[in-house]
Amino acid sequence: PEFYASKFKTESDSLVCKLLRTMERISAAFSDHVIAANHIWQKTLESRSVKDSKCTAILNLPERSAFSRRGRNRNDHKFIMLYPGTLNHHQGVDIAIRAFALIKDRAPEAEFHIYGEGSAKNFLRRLIAELGLENRVFLKGLVPLNEITAIMENADLGVVPKRKDSFGNEAFSTKIPEFMSLGVPVLVSDTKVDQYYFNDSIVKFFRGNDEGDLANCMLLLIRDQELRHRLVQNAEEYIRKNNWDVKKAEYLELVDSLTGNRNG
């Protein structure tokens, strides 16, 4: 329901959202178990649709083999900021583009690369042109997983600028632990879900929806190499404990318990 309200800009108490919540309750009742994509949504589901004994939160975390460091191979003096992912309104990529426009003259070595597809792509292309950023902000398409991991590892800064609306505020972004796995510092909107899982020692937060604060944080991280290095070092410990290789046992144990397979 929250995703529908965000995508189609409707009120949460609209008839469609009420029907979606009814569908949610019916689906939960029909199921043997409900898996939520994060602990905030688990609490929401338990408050309105499913008993807590029948609901488990399992994060979508990166597999270390897919997101392992293979070594940077860039040899230039640019500072590359990167957003890889879906190009929808709630992802807030337009906020990041506007923020970049505010600092482009103070950071002439910086570029912003955007990889992905989505309903907002044409709007973002027009915005880049309106701001005269065609030579500094590059809008690219989808690339295969093995290629995007190398592109991400070669970035100097990952940017995750989600809007703090009803959906974006609570939607966990897999991009953040992926960047962490690849040794790239991350600049993140201070959404409810990201403050639930992360802190200032492992990511740099900016005030969500605030392009001015995002611009200031971009400039800070461009100039402060020591801060970037510290974020990467601290994130290493986090990702060592929070990756799919470690957490998949929880999912497999849940499946075993539902299917009657107790042998492991």
N, C-alpha and C positions, 0 to 999 in steps of 0.2 A: 504493500500500500504506500509506503514512504517513497519508494522508487517511482511509482506511478505519479504521485503528487508532485515530485520534483521534476520529472521529465515533461509532464503535460501541464505544469503550473496550475494545479487545482488545489483546493483547500482539503485538509485532512478529514474534514467532516462532510465532504461531498458524498453524493449517493454512490458514485463509482467506488470511492475508497471504502465506504461502508460495505459494499458488496464484496470487495476484495478481502476485507477482514473476515467476512463470513466465509468466503472460500478458503481462507487460511485456516480457520477453525475446523472446517469440514475435512480439509486435507490432513491436518494434524490428527484428527480423530481416526481417519482411515489408516494412517501410517502405523507401523510398528515402532518407529523411533524418528525423531526430528533432529536433524543436524543443522545448527545455526553457524553462520560464517564468522561470527565473533561473539564475545561474551556479552556485549551490550545488546545485540539482537537476541541472544539467548534469554536475557532478562525480559526483554519486550515480549517475546513469544510466550514465556512462562506467565506473564502478567495478563495475557488475553486469550491464548489459544491452546496451550498444552501444559500438562503437569511437569514439574521440574524433574521428576524421575524418568521422564520420557524425552528429555531434550539434552543435547550435548553440543557444546561449542567446539568446533575444530577449525583452526585458522588455515588459510591457504598459504603455506610457507614454501620457500624455494628448496628445491632438491640440490644438494651441494654439488653433485656430479654435473648438473646442468649449469649451475652458476658458480663454477670454480674459476679461480684466477689463472689466467694463462699468460699474463704479462702485457703491459701497455706497449704499443708499438708506434705511438704518435711521436713525431719529431718536429714540432713547430712551437711557436711562442704564443699561440692562442690560448684563451681560457674558454673551454667549451662547457656550457650548461645544457642539460639534456632532460627532455620529457619523453618517455616512451609509453604509449598506451592508448586507450580509447579517447576519442575526441568528442566528448559530450559536454553539455553545459555544466553539469555538476563537477566536472574535473577541473574547471577554473583555469584552463590554459590561456584564455584571453586575459585573465588577471596578470598572469606571468608575462605575457607579451607587453601589456601596458607598463608593467613594472620595469621591464628591460628598456623600454623607450625612455624612461626617466634617468637611466644611468649610462646609456650608450656612449655619451660624450666623455664621461668620466672614466670609462673603462673601454678604451678603443680596441683592446685586445680580445674582448669578450664576444662570443657568439652564442646564440640560443638555437639548438637543434630540436626539432619536434618530429617524432616518429609515431605513426598510427593512422587510423581511419575512424570515422564517426560522423554523426549528423552535424557537428559544428565545424567541419573542415573548411567548407566554403566560406563561412563567416570568418574563420581565423585567417584565411588567405586574404580576404578583403581588408581585415583589420591591419595585417602586416603592411599592405600596400598603402592604406590611409596614413599610417604612422611613418612611412618611408623607411621601412626596416628590411627591404628585400635583400640587401647585402649583408645583413647581420642576423636575421631570424630566418631559419630554413625549415620549411614544412615538407616533410618527406612521407613516404607511404609505409606500409607494413613490410617487414623483412622477416625471414625465418628465425627461429629461436637461436640457432647457433651463431647467426650473424648479429642479432641484437645484443647478445651477451658480450660479444667483442666490442661492439659500439658503446655499450654502457660502461664497460671497464675502461675504455679510453677517454671517457668524459672526466672533467675536473669537478663537476658538481651535478648531482641529481636534484631536480625540482619537482615537488609534488604539491601543486597549488589548489587542492580541492576547495570548493565552496563549503561554507558552514551552513548549508541548508538542511532540511529534515533528513535527506538521504546521505549527501556527501559528508555531513557531520558525523555519521555513524558507520560509514562504509570503510572497511579496512583495505588499505592499498598494498597489494603484494609488491609493488615497485620498491617500497622502502626497504624491506629485508633483502630484496634482490640486489639493490645498490650496495647494501651493507656487505653481502656475500662477496661482491666484486671489489671491495675496498674503495668505494666512492662515497664521499660525504654527502649528506642529504639535507635539503632545505624543505621544510614541511609546514603546511598550514596547521595551526593549533586547533584542530578539530577535536571533538569529544573522544572519538575512538583512538586517534593517534596519541593524545595525552594519556589515555588509559594504558597503552602498551609501551610508550616511549617516554624519555625525559630529555632534558637539555644537555645531558652528558653524551648522548649518542646521536641526536639529530639537532639541527638548528631550527627552532620554531619561529614563524612569523605570524602576525595577527591575521587570521583568515579573512578573506574578502578585502584586505587592505593593500592595495597596490603600492602605496607609498612605503609602508613598512616592509613589504616584500622587496622593493627596490633597495632600501637601506641594508637589508640582510644580504641581498645579492652582492652589493658593493663590499660589505664587511668580509664576506667569505672569499671574494676575489682577492682582496688585499691581505687577508690574514692566513697565511699558509700554515702557521702553527695551530690555529683553531681547526682548520680542515684536517690536519694530521691527528689531532687529539680526538676528533669525532670518529675518525676511521678506526683508531686504536680501540676506543671504548666500544664501538659497535662490533668489533671482532668477538669480544666476549659474549655479547648478547646473541649474535647469530650462531655461535658455537652451541648454545643451548636451545635456540629456537630456529630449527630448520626441519624439513620434512623427514630427513633421515632419522632424526631423534623422535619426532612427534608421530610418525606414521604408526607406531605401535599402538597408540591410543585408538586410532581409527580401526586397525585390524582387530584389536581386542573387542571393540564395540560390535563389529561385524560377526566375530566368532560368537559373542554372547547372544546375538539375535538368531543365528543359524544353528546353534546348539553344538558348534565345534569348540570343545574345551581343550583340545590338544595343543593349541597355539600354532 
